[in-house]
């Protein structure tokens, strides 16, 4: 029973959409079944999020350290990338909600 529970909670489902946020507001939700660049004006400048072949990533950001850009392509449900200085984030969403931890 425990093994089945862990398999359900931490499965590696491919994402179907990417949700982009600007601060705490949803900027947009986009299908990963397309190829496009989305330009988001954040608090310190413009960020570019690329979608291609069922994956998404920060392609460009005005932040100094570029941690969000170096995170590379994301494709699994529940994965996320955040640019804190620019207050832009993206989260990949699949058919079911997934968890990265479980507390009781």
Phi, psi and omega per residue, in radians:
X1 nan -0.757 -3.126
X2 -1.127 -0.712 3.132
X3 -1.094 -0.741 3.120
X4 -1.097 -0.732 3.119
X5 -1.044 -0.840 3.134
X6 -1.119 -0.650 3.100
X7 -1.118 -0.681 3.131
X8 -1.212 -0.723 -3.078
X9 -1.299 -0.604 -3.042
X10 -2.057 0.608 3.085
X11 -1.267 2.845 -3.084
X12 -1.885 1.097 -3.135
X13 -1.231 2.382 3.068
X14 -1.225 2.449 3.134
X15 -1.334 2.706 3.096
X16 -1.963 -0.440 -3.136
X17 -2.430 2.833 3.014
X18 -2.115 2.294 3.090
X19 -1.851 2.160 -3.127
X20 -1.839 2.331 3.134
X21 -2.104 2.543 3.004
X22 -2.071 1.819 -2.980
X23 1.176 -2.227 3.112
X24 -1.775 0.225 -3.129
X25 -1.862 2.363 3.075
X26 -1.248 2.071 3.120
X27 -1.388 -0.681 3.127
X28 3.098 2.778 3.069
X29 -2.152 2.235 -3.009
X30 -2.264 2.514 3.079
X31 -1.221 2.495 3.056
X32 -1.478 -0.024 3.131
X33 -1.598 0.714 3.124
X34 -2.612 2.949 3.066
X35 -2.126 2.025 -3.127
X36 -2.858 2.833 3.009
X37 -1.960 2.374 3.128
X38 -2.016 2.214 -3.113
X39 -1.814 2.174 -3.085
X40 -2.127 2.208 3.084
X41 -1.539 1.860 3.125
X42 -1.570 -2.921 -3.070
X43 -1.277 -0.418 3.139
X44 -2.039 0.008 3.122
X45 2.697 -2.978 -3.069
X46 -1.539 2.349 3.042
X47 -2.000 2.590 3.086
X48 -2.083 2.208 3.077
X49 -1.951 2.198 -3.124
X50 -1.791 2.444 3.043
X51 -2.115 2.258 3.140
X52 -2.823 2.319 3.034
X53 0.921 0.742 3.096
X54 1.353 0.277 -3.125
X55 -2.299 2.806 3.093
X56 -2.466 2.711 3.113
X57 -2.851 2.836 2.923
X58 -1.349 2.057 3.099
X59 -1.576 -0.528 -3.102
X60 -2.674 2.497 3.078
X61 -2.679 2.586 -3.110
X62 -1.441 0.001 -3.087
X63 -1.207 2.773 -3.023
X64 -1.232 -0.896 -3.011
X65 -1.468 -0.314 3.087
X66 1.085 0.506 3.115
X67 -1.033 -0.682 -3.124
X68 -1.133 -0.659 3.137
X69 -1.252 -0.685 -3.122
X70 -1.254 -0.210 3.116
X71 -1.192 -0.351 3.043
X72 1.243 -2.781 -3.012
X73 -1.322 2.405 3.064
X74 -2.003 2.459 -3.114
X75 -2.442 -0.184 -3.059
X76 -1.765 2.518 3.103
X77 -1.008 2.331 3.138
X78 1.669 -0.280 3.106
X79 -1.250 2.604 -3.112
X80 -2.566 2.719 3.014
X81 -2.365 2.431 -3.050
X82 -2.317 2.357 2.970
X83 -1.900 1.653 -3.081
X84 -1.090 -0.787 -3.132
X85 -1.051 -0.601 -3.099
X86 -1.653 -0.131 3.138
X87 1.007 0.697 3.073
X88 -2.075 2.359 3.107
X89 -2.438 2.758 3.030
X90 -2.348 2.495 3.102
X91 -2.346 2.333 3.107
X92 -1.548 2.379 -3.053
X93 -2.171 2.402 3.093
X94 -1.981 -2.810 -3.126
X95 -1.235 -0.571 -3.120
X96 -2.174 2.715 3.131
X97 -1.372 2.380 3.134
X98 -2.080 2.762 -3.089
X99 -2.126 2.567 3.054
X100 -1.765 -0.132 3.028
X101 -2.740 2.864 -3.118
X102 -2.462 2.132 3.119
X103 -2.039 2.585 3.076
X104 -2.524 nan nan
